[in-house]
Structures are given as C-alpha cells and as structure tokens.
Amino acid sequence: MDFAIVKSGSHQYVVEAGQKIICDKIDLEPGSTLNLDCVMGWDESEFTRDVEVKAEIVKSFRGDKIPVFKKKRRHNYRRSKNHRQDFTLVKIIELNKKS
C-alpha cells in the first residue's frame, strides 16, 4: 500500500506507513494499538476501500492556549476566555489490504 485516507473523529488524514499525525483526543493509553477507519487506499495504480490501517498511540498532550474574546459595541459587554484543545500523537504502523 502506498497511502491511505483515514478518518479519526470528524477529520480525514492522508497517511503512509511510519508517519506520525496529530489528531483529536483518543481515550487510550500510550503504547496501545488501534485500527483506524479507512475511507480509501491507493494500491498499485488503483483505489480500494479494503484497507486495514494499524496505528499506535505515542502520547496525549494539550495544545497552545487560544484567547477567545467577545464584545458587543455600545453595550459595555466584554468577555474574555481561553481555550486549550486536547490532542493525541498517533504513529501509523502499517497499511494492509484486507483479505
């Protein structure tokens, strides 16, 4: 398999074997393996949907702090918050064609 398009959460990623991707938080321990949902795969000049994608959780972490500011002019309304997104670093182990 050359590459595959996988779905994790509400996002889709183009992945190859050995690649690391940052996706939304997955509730698994670091070192555990999982199978990602494959949307489409490319194998020797043809697209196929029969692809199994094995991945390993490397670590979970939080992203940078993003300020959120709301304001309504002429109404003395101002609100300030911050947001930090949870992410998971995932390493793609292998792409196999289902038999």
PDB file as gemmi writes it, atoms N, CA and C in Angstrom:
CRYST1    1.000    1.000    1.000  90.00  90.00  90.00 P 1                      
ATOM      1  N   MET A   1       0.846  -1.179   0.000  1.00  0.00           N  
ATOM      2  CA  MET A   1       0.000   0.000   0.000  1.00  0.00           C  
ATOM      3  C   MET A   1       0.894   1.246   0.000  1.00  0.00           C  
ATOM      4  N   ASP A   2       0.556   2.181  -0.840  1.00  0.00           N  
ATOM      5  CA  ASP A   2       1.314   3.422  -0.916  1.00  0.00           C  
ATOM      6  C   ASP A   2       0.852   4.418   0.142  1.00  0.00           C  
ATOM      7  N   PHE A   3      -0.445   4.731   0.138  1.00  0.00           N  
ATOM      8  CA  PHE A   3      -1.003   5.630   1.136  1.00  0.00           C  
ATOM      9  C   PHE A   3      -2.478   5.313   1.314  1.00  0.00           C  
ATOM     10  N   ALA A   4      -3.073   5.903   2.350  1.00  0.00           N  
ATOM     11  CA  ALA A   4      -4.493   5.689   2.624  1.00  0.00           C  
ATOM     12  C   ALA A   4      -5.073   6.974   3.196  1.00  0.00           C  
ATOM     13  N   ILE A   5      -6.369   7.124   3.059  1.00  0.00           N  
ATOM     14  CA  ILE A   5      -7.096   8.237   3.673  1.00  0.00           C  
ATOM     15  C   ILE A   5      -7.891   7.645   4.823  1.00  0.00           C  
ATOM     16  N   VAL A   6      -7.598   8.091   6.048  1.00  0.00           N  
ATOM     17  CA  VAL A   6      -8.260   7.544   7.229  1.00  0.00           C  
ATOM     18  C   VAL A   6      -9.110   8.621   7.885  1.00  0.00           C  
ATOM     19  N   LYS A   7     -10.083   8.164   8.654  1.00  0.00           N  
ATOM     20  CA  LYS A   7     -10.981   9.072   9.362  1.00  0.00           C  
ATOM     21  C   LYS A   7     -10.787   8.879  10.858  1.00  0.00           C  
ATOM     22  N   SER A   8     -10.554   9.978  11.562  1.00  0.00           N  
ATOM     23  CA  SER A   8     -10.434   9.960  13.017  1.00  0.00           C  
ATOM     24  C   SER A   8     -11.243  11.124  13.552  1.00  0.00           C  
ATOM     25  N   GLY A   9     -12.286  10.815  14.310  1.00  0.00           N  
ATOM     26  CA  GLY A   9     -13.183  11.874  14.769  1.00  0.00           C  
ATOM     27  C   GLY A   9     -13.950  12.432  13.589  1.00  0.00           C  
ATOM     28  N   SER A  10     -13.875  13.736  13.380  1.00  0.00           N  
ATOM     29  CA  SER A  10     -14.566  14.360  12.256  1.00  0.00           C  
ATOM     30  C   SER A  10     -13.578  14.823  11.188  1.00  0.00           C  
ATOM     31  N   HIS A  11     -12.319  14.363  11.257  1.00  0.00           N  
ATOM     32  CA  HIS A  11     -11.291  14.780  10.312  1.00  0.00           C  
ATOM     33  C   HIS A  11     -10.798  13.589   9.498  1.00  0.00           C  
ATOM     34  N   GLN A  12     -10.293  13.885   8.304  1.00  0.00           N  
ATOM     35  CA  GLN A  12      -9.698  12.868   7.456  1.00  0.00           C  
ATOM     36  C   GLN A  12      -8.234  13.216   7.214  1.00  0.00           C  
ATOM     37  N   TYR A  13      -7.364  12.198   7.200  1.00  0.00           N  
ATOM     38  CA  TYR A  13      -5.929  12.406   7.054  1.00  0.00           C  
ATOM     39  C   TYR A  13      -5.391  11.480   5.966  1.00  0.00           C  
ATOM     40  N   VAL A  14      -4.434  11.982   5.181  1.00  0.00           N  
ATOM     41  CA  VAL A  14      -3.713  11.156   4.214  1.00  0.00           C  
ATOM     42  C   VAL A  14      -2.473  10.638   4.929  1.00  0.00           C  
ATOM     43  N   VAL A  15      -2.329   9.303   5.039  1.00  0.00           N  
ATOM     44  CA  VAL A  15      -1.248   8.728   5.844  1.00  0.00           C  
ATOM     45  C   VAL A  15      -0.466   7.697   5.043  1.00  0.00           C  
ATOM     46  N   GLU A  16       0.783   7.509   5.464  1.00  0.00           N  
ATOM     47  CA  GLU A  16       1.663   6.470   4.945  1.00  0.00           C  
ATOM     48  C   GLU A  16       2.197   5.685   6.143  1.00  0.00           C  
ATOM     49  N   ALA A  17       2.781   4.533   5.900  1.00  0.00           N  
ATOM     50  CA  ALA A  17       3.365   3.745   6.978  1.00  0.00           C  
ATOM     51  C   ALA A  17       4.566   4.478   7.564  1.00  0.00           C  
ATOM     52  N   GLY A  18       4.641   4.527   8.891  1.00  0.00           N  
ATOM     53  CA  GLY A  18       5.735   5.200   9.577  1.00  0.00           C  
ATOM     54  C   GLY A  18       5.492   6.667   9.853  1.00  0.00           C  
ATOM     55  N   GLN A  19       4.411   7.224   9.361  1.00  0.00           N  
ATOM     56  CA  GLN A  19       4.104   8.645   9.539  1.00  0.00           C  
ATOM     57  C   GLN A  19       3.448   8.889  10.895  1.00  0.00           C  
ATOM     58  N   LYS A  20       3.663  10.079  11.466  1.00  0.00           N  
ATOM     59  CA  LYS A  20       3.003  10.481  12.704  1.00  0.00           C  
ATOM     60  C   LYS A  20       2.013  11.590  12.392  1.00  0.00           C  
ATOM     61  N   ILE A  21       0.812  11.492  12.985  1.00  0.00           N  
ATOM     62  CA  ILE A  21      -0.201  12.525  12.787  1.00  0.00           C  
ATOM     63  C   ILE A  21      -0.702  12.999  14.146  1.00  0.00           C  
ATOM     64  N   ILE A  22      -1.160  14.235  14.180  1.00  0.00           N  
ATOM     65  CA  ILE A  22      -1.764  14.801  15.382  1.00  0.00           C  
ATOM     66  C   ILE A  22      -3.263  14.877  15.128  1.00  0.00           C  
ATOM     67  N   CYS A  23      -4.034  14.174  15.956  1.00  0.00           N  
ATOM     68  CA  CYS A  23      -5.483  14.166  15.787  1.00  0.00           C  
ATOM     69  C   CYS A  23      -6.150  14.523  17.118  1.00  0.00           C  
ATOM     70  N   ASP A  24      -7.466  14.639  17.086  1.00  0.00           N  
ATOM     71  CA  ASP A  24      -8.203  14.942  18.308  1.00  0.00           C  
ATOM     72  C   ASP A  24      -7.993  13.835  19.336  1.00  0.00           C  
ATOM     73  N   LYS A  25      -8.318  14.133  20.584  1.00  0.00           N  
ATOM     74  CA  LYS A  25      -8.022  13.224  21.687  1.00  0.00           C  
ATOM     75  C   LYS A  25      -8.688  11.866  21.505  1.00  0.00           C  
ATOM     76  N   ILE A  26      -7.883  10.815  21.717  1.00  0.00           N  
ATOM     77  CA  ILE A  26      -8.356   9.435  21.711  1.00  0.00           C  
ATOM     78  C   ILE A  26      -8.108   8.889  23.112  1.00  0.00           C  
ATOM     79  N   ASP A  27      -9.129   8.333  23.738  1.00  0.00           N  
ATOM     80  CA  ASP A  27      -9.026   7.872  25.123  1.00  0.00           C  
ATOM     81  C   ASP A  27      -8.399   6.487  25.214  1.00  0.00           C  
ATOM     82  N   LEU A  28      -7.121   6.384  24.905  1.00  0.00           N  
ATOM     83  CA  LEU A  28      -6.360   5.150  25.060  1.00  0.00           C  
ATOM     84  C   LEU A  28      -5.012   5.490  25.674  1.00  0.00           C  
ATOM     85  N   GLU A  29      -4.412   4.503  26.300  1.00  0.00           N  
ATOM     86  CA  GLU A  29      -3.106   4.703  26.938  1.00  0.00           C  
ATOM     87  C   GLU A  29      -1.994   4.750  25.882  1.00  0.00           C  
ATOM     88  N   PRO A  30      -0.916   5.502  26.141  1.00  0.00           N  
ATOM     89  CA  PRO A  30       0.234   5.487  25.224  1.00  0.00           C  
ATOM     90  C   PRO A  30       0.819   4.079  25.113  1.00  0.00           C  
ATOM     91  N   GLY A  31       1.149   3.695  23.888  1.00  0.00           N  
ATOM     92  CA  GLY A  31       1.676   2.356  23.630  1.00  0.00           C  
ATOM     93  C   GLY A  31       0.628   1.381  23.135  1.00  0.00           C  
ATOM     94  N   SER A  32      -0.651   1.709  23.277  1.00  0.00           N  
ATOM     95  CA  SER A  32      -1.697   0.802  22.806  1.00  0.00           C  
ATOM     96  C   SER A  32      -1.922   1.000  21.306  1.00  0.00           C  
ATOM     97  N   THR A  33      -2.413  -0.059  20.658  1.00  0.00           N  
ATOM     98  CA  THR A  33      -2.648  -0.016  19.219  1.00  0.00           C  
ATOM     99  C   THR A  33      -4.135   0.084  18.942  1.00  0.00           C  
ATOM    100  N   LEU A  34      -4.450   0.607  17.766  1.00  0.00           N  
ATOM    101  CA  LEU A  34      -5.839   0.724  17.351  1.00  0.00           C  
ATOM    102  C   LEU A  34      -5.907   0.614  15.840  1.00  0.00           C  
ATOM    103  N   ASN A  35      -7.085   0.310  15.327  1.00  0.00           N  
ATOM    104  CA  ASN A  35      -7.347   0.288  13.892  1.00  0.00           C  
ATOM    105  C   ASN A  35      -8.144   1.523  13.539  1.00  0.00           C  
ATOM    106  N   LEU A  36      -7.644   2.289  12.572  1.00  0.00           N  
ATOM    107  CA  LEU A  36      -8.332   3.494  12.133  1.00  0.00           C  
ATOM    108  C   LEU A  36      -9.271   3.161  10.988  1.00  0.00           C  
ATOM    109  N   ASP A  37     -10.391   3.903  10.888  1.00  0.00           N  
ATOM    110  CA  ASP A  37     -11.347   3.707   9.807  1.00  0.00           C  
ATOM    111  C   ASP A  37     -10.744   4.220   8.503  1.00  0.00           C  
ATOM    112  N   CYS A  38     -10.668   3.360   7.505  1.00  0.00           N  
ATOM    113  CA  CYS A  38     -10.078   3.738   6.224  1.00  0.00           C  
ATOM    114  C   CYS A  38     -11.189   4.151   5.270  1.00  0.00           C  
ATOM    115  N   VAL A  39     -11.064   5.344   4.712  1.00  0.00           N  
ATOM    116  CA  VAL A  39     -12.026   5.826   3.726  1.00  0.00           C  
ATOM    117  C   VAL A  39     -11.644   5.306   2.347  1.00  0.00           C  
ATOM    118  N   MET A  40     -10.324   5.382   2.028  1.00  0.00           N  
ATOM    119  CA  MET A  40      -9.863   4.964   0.718  1.00  0.00           C  
ATOM    120  C   MET A  40      -8.367   4.688   0.772  1.00  0.00           C  
ATOM    121  N   GLY A  41      -7.904   3.764  -0.039  1.00  0.00           N  
ATOM    122  CA  GLY A  41      -6.483   3.462  -0.095  1.00  0.00           C  
ATOM    123  C   GLY A  41      -5.999   3.395  -1.529  1.00  0.00           C  
ATOM    124  N   TRP A  42      -4.721   3.615  -1.749  1.00  0.00           N  
ATOM    125  CA  TRP A  42      -4.128   3.576  -3.075  1.00  0.00           C  
ATOM    126  C   TRP A  42      -3.132   2.429  -3.122  1.00  0.00           C  
ATOM    127  N   ASP A  43      -3.368   1.487  -4.042  1.00  0.00           N  
ATOM    128  CA  ASP A  43      -2.505   0.310  -4.144  1.00  0.00           C  
ATOM    129  C   ASP A  43      -2.207   0.019  -5.605  1.00  0.00           C  
ATOM    130  N   GLU A  44      -0.984   0.271  -6.024  1.00  0.00           N  
ATOM    131  CA  GLU A  44      -0.514  -0.087  -7.366  1.00  0.00           C  
ATOM    132  C   GLU A  44      -1.501   0.322  -8.455  1.00  0.00           C  
ATOM    133  N   SER A  45      -1.685   1.593  -8.624  1.00  0.00           N  
ATOM    134  CA  SER A  45      -2.494   2.219  -9.685  1.00  0.00           C  
ATOM    135  C   SER A  45      -3.997   1.977  -9.563  1.00  0.00           C  
ATOM    136  N   GLU A  46      -4.516   1.716  -8.384  1.00  0.00           N  
ATOM    137  CA  GLU A  46      -5.967   1.616  -8.220  1.00  0.00           C  
ATOM    138  C   GLU A  46      -6.374   2.016  -6.804  1.00  0.00           C  
ATOM    139  N   PHE A  47      -7.551   2.605  -6.688  1.00  0.00           N  
ATOM    140  CA  PHE A  47      -8.110   2.946  -5.391  1.00  0.00           C  
ATOM    141  C   PHE A  47      -8.918   1.773  -4.874  1.00  0.00           C  
ATOM    142  N   THR A  48      -8.860   1.540  -3.567  1.00  0.00           N  
ATOM    143  CA  THR A  48      -9.610   0.448  -2.955  1.00  0.00           C  
ATOM    144  C   THR A  48     -10.082   0.880  -1.572  1.00  0.00           C  
ATOM    145  N   ARG A  49     -11.166   0.273  -1.114  1.00  0.00           N  
ATOM    146  CA  ARG A  49     -11.683   0.564   0.226  1.00  0.00           C  
ATOM    147  C   ARG A  49     -11.358  -0.556   1.210  1.00  0.00           C  
ATOM    148  N   ASP A  50     -10.756  -1.621   0.751  1.00  0.00           N  
ATOM    149  CA  ASP A  50     -10.436  -2.775   1.598  1.00  0.00           C  
ATOM    150  C   ASP A  50      -9.037  -2.639   2.173  1.00  0.00           C  
ATOM    151  N   VAL A  51      -8.854  -1.653   3.056  1.00  0.00           N  
ATOM    152  CA  VAL A  51      -7.548  -1.392   3.644  1.00  0.00           C  
ATOM    153  C   VAL A  51      -7.675  -1.393   5.162  1.00  0.00           C  
ATOM    154  N   GLU A  52      -6.728  -2.038   5.815  1.00  0.00           N  
ATOM    155  CA  GLU A  52      -6.677  -2.065   7.276  1.00  0.00           C  
ATOM    156  C   GLU A  52      -5.489  -1.203   7.711  1.00  0.00           C  
ATOM    157  N   VAL A  53      -5.747  -0.211   8.552  1.00  0.00           N  
ATOM    158  CA  VAL A  53      -4.707   0.720   8.995  1.00  0.00           C  
ATOM    159  C   VAL A  53      -4.481   0.511  10.494  1.00  0.00           C  
ATOM    160  N   LYS A  54      -3.277   0.051  10.856  1.00  0.00           N  
ATOM    161  CA  LYS A  54      -2.920  -0.148  12.259  1.00  0.00           C  
ATOM    162  C   LYS A  54      -2.101   1.045  12.720  1.00  0.00           C  
ATOM    163  N   ALA A  55      -2.426   1.544  13.906  1.00  0.00           N  
ATOM    164  CA  ALA A  55      -1.733   2.716  14.450  1.00  0.00           C  
ATOM    165  C   ALA A  55      -1.429   2.492  15.926  1.00  0.00           C  
ATOM    166  N   GLU A  56      -0.484   3.272  16.435  1.00  0.00           N  
ATOM    167  CA  GLU A  56      -0.072   3.185  17.835  1.00  0.00           C  
ATOM    168  C   GLU A  56      -0.152   4.573  18.453  1.00  0.00           C  
ATOM    169  N   ILE A  57      -0.670   4.642  19.682  1.00  0.00           N  
ATOM    170  CA  ILE A  57      -0.740   5.907  20.414  1.00  0.00           C  
ATOM    171  C   ILE A  57       0.649   6.218  20.965  1.00  0.00           C  
ATOM    172  N   VAL A  58       1.194   7.387  20.618  1.00  0.00           N  
ATOM    173  CA  VAL A  58       2.504   7.782  21.117  1.00  0.00           C  
ATOM    174  C   VAL A  58       2.355   8.565  22.413  1.00  0.00           C  
ATOM    175  N   LYS A  59       1.548   9.639  22.381  1.00  0.00           N  
ATOM    176  CA  LYS A  59       1.320  10.421  23.597  1.00  0.00           C  
ATOM    177  C   LYS A  59       0.086  11.289  23.436  1.00  0.00           C  
ATOM    178  N   SER A  60      -0.456  11.742  24.551  1.00  0.00           N  
ATOM    179  CA  SER A  60      -1.546  12.700  24.575  1.00  0.00           C  
ATOM    180  C   SER A  60      -1.022  13.993  25.169  1.00  0.00           C  
ATOM    181  N   PHE A  61      -1.474  15.116  24.616  1.00  0.00           N  
ATOM    182  CA  PHE A  61      -0.996  16.406  25.100  1.00  0.00           C  
ATOM    183  C   PHE A  61      -2.048  17.470  24.834  1.00  0.00           C  
ATOM    184  N   ARG A  62      -1.821  18.647  25.390  1.00  0.00           N  
ATOM    185  CA  ARG A  62      -2.726  19.774  25.188  1.00  0.00           C  
ATOM    186  C   ARG A  62      -2.044  20.800  24.298  1.00  0.00           C  
ATOM    187  N   GLY A  63      -2.816  21.416  23.426  1.00  0.00           N  
ATOM    188  CA  GLY A  63      -2.285  22.412  22.508  1.00  0.00           C  
ATOM    189  C   GLY A  63      -2.044  23.746  23.196  1.00  0.00           C  
ATOM    190  N   ASP A  64      -1.632  24.727  22.407  1.00  0.00           N  
ATOM    191  CA  ASP A  64      -1.377  26.061  22.933  1.00  0.00           C  
ATOM    192  C   ASP A  64      -2.677  26.731  23.359  1.00  0.00           C  
ATOM    193  N   LYS A  65      -2.541  27.708  24.234  1.00  0.00           N  
ATOM    194  CA  LYS A  65      -3.692  28.449  24.719  1.00  0.00           C  
ATOM    195  C   LYS A  65      -4.144  29.450  23.653  1.00  0.00           C  
ATOM    196  N   ILE A  66      -5.437  29.424  23.354  1.00  0.00           N  
ATOM    197  CA  ILE A  66      -6.010  30.319  22.354  1.00  0.00           C  
ATOM    198  C   ILE A  66      -6.959  31.281  23.060  1.00  0.00           C  
ATOM    199  N   PRO A  67      -6.716  32.604  22.974  1.00  0.00           N  
ATOM    200  CA  PRO A  67      -7.628  33.554  23.615  1.00  0.00           C  
ATOM    201  C   PRO A  67      -8.930  33.689  22.823  1.00  0.00           C  
ATOM    202  N   VAL A  68     -10.045  33.747  23.555  1.00  0.00           N  
ATOM    203  CA  VAL A  68     -11.368  33.943  22.962  1.00  0.00           C  
ATOM    204  C   VAL A  68     -11.937  35.217  23.569  1.00  0.00           C  
ATOM    205  N   PHE A  69     -12.293  36.182  22.732  1.00  0.00           N  
ATOM    206  CA  PHE A  69     -12.770  37.479  23.222  1.00  0.00           C  
ATOM    207  C   PHE A  69     -14.080  37.819  22.533  1.00  0.00           C  
ATOM    208  N   LYS A  70     -15.095  38.142  23.341  1.00  0.00           N  
ATOM    209  CA  LYS A  70     -16.390  38.543  22.810  1.00  0.00           C  
ATOM    210  C   LYS A  70     -16.635  40.005  23.167  1.00  0.00           C  
ATOM    211  N   LYS A  71     -17.265  40.739  22.266  1.00  0.00           N  
ATOM    212  CA  LYS A  71     -17.563  42.144  22.535  1.00  0.00           C  
ATOM    213  C   LYS A  71     -18.789  42.560  21.742  1.00  0.00           C  
ATOM    214  N   LYS A  72     -19.648  43.332  22.385  1.00  0.00           N  
ATOM    215  CA  LYS A  72     -20.762  43.965  21.698  1.00  0.00           C  
ATOM    216  C   LYS A  72     -20.588  45.468  21.860  1.00  0.00           C  
ATOM    217  N   ARG A  73     -20.417  46.139  20.777  1.00  0.00           N  
ATOM    218  CA  ARG A  73     -20.130  47.557  20.872  1.00  0.00           C  
ATOM    219  C   ARG A  73     -21.344  48.333  21.369  1.00  0.00           C  
ATOM    220  N   ARG A  74     -21.044  49.374  22.099  1.00  0.00           N  
ATOM    221  CA  ARG A  74     -22.020  50.304  22.691  1.00  0.00           C  
ATOM    222  C   ARG A  74     -22.900  49.673  23.773  1.00  0.00           C  
ATOM    223  N   HIS A  75     -22.568  48.474  24.241  1.00  0.00           N  
ATOM    224  CA  HIS A  75     -23.381  47.845  25.286  1.00  0.00           C  
ATOM    225  C   HIS A  75     -22.562  47.482  26.515  1.00  0.00           C  
ATOM    226  N   ASN A  76     -21.298  47.882  26.563  1.00  0.00           N  
ATOM    227  CA  ASN A  76     -20.403  47.597  27.681  1.00  0.00           C  
ATOM    228  C   ASN A  76     -20.366  46.094  27.982  1.00  0.00           C  
ATOM    229  N   TYR A  77     -20.317  45.289  26.931  1.00  0.00           N  
ATOM    230  CA  TYR A  77     -20.273  43.839  27.065  1.00  0.00           C  
ATOM    231  C   TYR A  77     -18.936  43.337  26.535  1.00  0.00           C  
ATOM    232  N   ARG A  78     -18.113  42.809  27.436  1.00  0.00           N  
ATOM    233  CA  ARG A  78     -16.821  42.238  27.059  1.00  0.00           C  
ATOM    234  C   ARG A  78     -16.581  40.986  27.888  1.00  0.00           C  
ATOM    235  N   ARG A  79     -16.252  39.881  27.229  1.00  0.00           N  
ATOM    236  CA  ARG A  79     -15.946  38.629  27.912  1.00  0.00           C  
ATOM    237  C   ARG A  79     -14.642  38.087  27.345  1.00  0.00           C  
ATOM    238  N   SER A  80     -13.798  37.612  28.213  1.00  0.00           N  
ATOM    239  CA  SER A  80     -12.524  37.065  27.790  1.00  0.00           C  
ATOM    240  C   SER A  80     -12.345  35.677  28.395  1.00  0.00           C  
ATOM    241  N   LYS A  81     -12.032  34.699  27.559  1.00  0.00           N  
ATOM    242  CA  LYS A  81     -11.774  33.327  27.994  1.00  0.00           C  
ATOM    243  C   LYS A  81     -10.556  32.817  27.257  1.00  0.00           C  
ATOM    244  N   ASN A  82     -10.091  31.649  27.645  1.00  0.00           N  
ATOM    245  CA  ASN A  82      -9.013  30.965  26.957  1.00  0.00           C  
ATOM    246  C   ASN A  82      -9.435  29.533  26.693  1.00  0.00           C  
ATOM    247  N   HIS A  83      -8.861  28.927  25.644  1.00  0.00           N  
ATOM    248  CA  HIS A  83      -9.215  27.563  25.282  1.00  0.00           C  
ATOM    249  C   HIS A  83      -7.942  26.782  24.978  1.00  0.00           C  
ATOM    250  N   ARG A  84      -7.868  25.542  25.466  1.00  0.00           N  
ATOM    251  CA  ARG A  84      -6.765  24.628  25.144  1.00  0.00           C  
ATOM    252  C   ARG A  84      -7.361  23.317  24.660  1.00  0.00           C  
ATOM    253  N   GLN A  85      -7.005  22.916  23.459  1.00  0.00           N  
ATOM    254  CA  GLN A  85      -7.536  21.697  22.851  1.00  0.00           C  
ATOM    255  C   GLN A  85      -6.678  20.496  23.258  1.00  0.00           C  
ATOM    256  N   ASP A  86      -7.311  19.333  23.479  1.00  0.00           N  
ATOM    257  CA  ASP A  86      -6.606  18.091  23.764  1.00  0.00           C  
ATOM    258  C   ASP A  86      -6.299  17.369  22.451  1.00  0.00           C  
ATOM    259  N   PHE A  87      -5.061  16.912  22.284  1.00  0.00           N  
ATOM    260  CA  PHE A  87      -4.627  16.224  21.082  1.00  0.00           C  
ATOM    261  C   PHE A  87      -3.979  14.891  21.433  1.00  0.00           C  
ATOM    262  N   THR A  88      -3.850  14.028  20.435  1.00  0.00           N  
ATOM    263  CA  THR A  88      -3.154  12.749  20.572  1.00  0.00           C  
ATOM    264  C   THR A  88      -2.209  12.591  19.382  1.00  0.00           C  
ATOM    265  N   LEU A  89      -0.971  12.210  19.679  1.00  0.00           N  
ATOM    266  CA  LEU A  89       0.010  11.929  18.638  1.00  0.00           C  
ATOM    267  C   LEU A  89      -0.060  10.441  18.315  1.00  0.00           C  
ATOM    268  N   VAL A  90      -0.324  10.124  17.044  1.00  0.00           N  
ATOM    269  CA  VAL A  90      -0.543   8.748  16.606  1.00  0.00           C  
ATOM    270  C   VAL A  90       0.492   8.405  15.540  1.00  0.00           C  
ATOM    271  N   LYS A  91       1.127   7.228  15.669  1.00  0.00           N  
ATOM    272  CA  LYS A  91       2.077   6.751  14.664  1.00  0.00           C  
ATOM    273  C   LYS A  91       1.427   5.626  13.861  1.00  0.00           C  
ATOM    274  N   ILE A  92       1.454   5.754  12.542  1.00  0.00           N  
ATOM    275  CA  ILE A  92       0.885   4.733  11.659  1.00  0.00           C  
ATOM    276  C   ILE A  92       1.906   3.600  11.539  1.00  0.00           C  
ATOM    277  N   ILE A  93       1.521   2.397  11.927  1.00  0.00           N  
ATOM    278  CA  ILE A  93       2.430   1.261  11.915  1.00  0.00           C  
ATOM    279  C   ILE A  93       2.466   0.614  10.538  1.00  0.00           C  
ATOM    280  N   GLU A  94       1.294   0.228  10.034  1.00  0.00           N  
ATOM    281  CA  GLU A  94       1.272  -0.442   8.741  1.00  0.00           C  
ATOM    282  C   GLU A  94      -0.078  -0.292   8.055  1.00  0.00           C  
ATOM    283  N   LEU A  95      -0.032  -0.418   6.731  1.00  0.00           N  
ATOM    284  CA  LEU A  95      -1.227  -0.411   5.897  1.00  0.00           C  
ATOM    285  C   LEU A  95      -1.292  -1.766   5.202  1.00  0.00           C  
ATOM    286  N   ASN A  96      -2.370  -2.483   5.420  1.00  0.00           N  
ATOM    287  CA  ASN A  96      -2.526  -3.820   4.818  1.00  0.00           C  
ATOM    288  C   ASN A  96      -3.827  -3.882   4.048  1.00  0.00           C  
ATOM    289  N   LYS A  97      -3.801  -4.647   2.970  1.00  0.00           N  
ATOM    290  CA  LYS A  97      -5.017  -4.901   2.226  1.00  0.00           C  
ATOM    291  C   LYS A  97      -5.761  -6.039   2.909  1.00  0.00           C  
ATOM    292  N   LYS A  98      -7.077  -5.855   3.128  1.00  0.00           N  
ATOM    293  CA  LYS A  98      -7.869  -6.909   3.768  1.00  0.00           C  
ATOM    294  C   LYS A  98      -7.993  -8.096   2.813  1.00  0.00           C  
ATOM    295  N   SER A  99      -7.942  -9.299   3.400  1.00  0.00           N  
ATOM    296  CA  SER A  99      -8.041 -10.462   2.539  1.00  0.00           C  
ATOM    297  C   SER A  99      -9.457 -10.971   2.425  1.00  0.00           C  
TER     298      SER A  99                                                      
END                                                                             
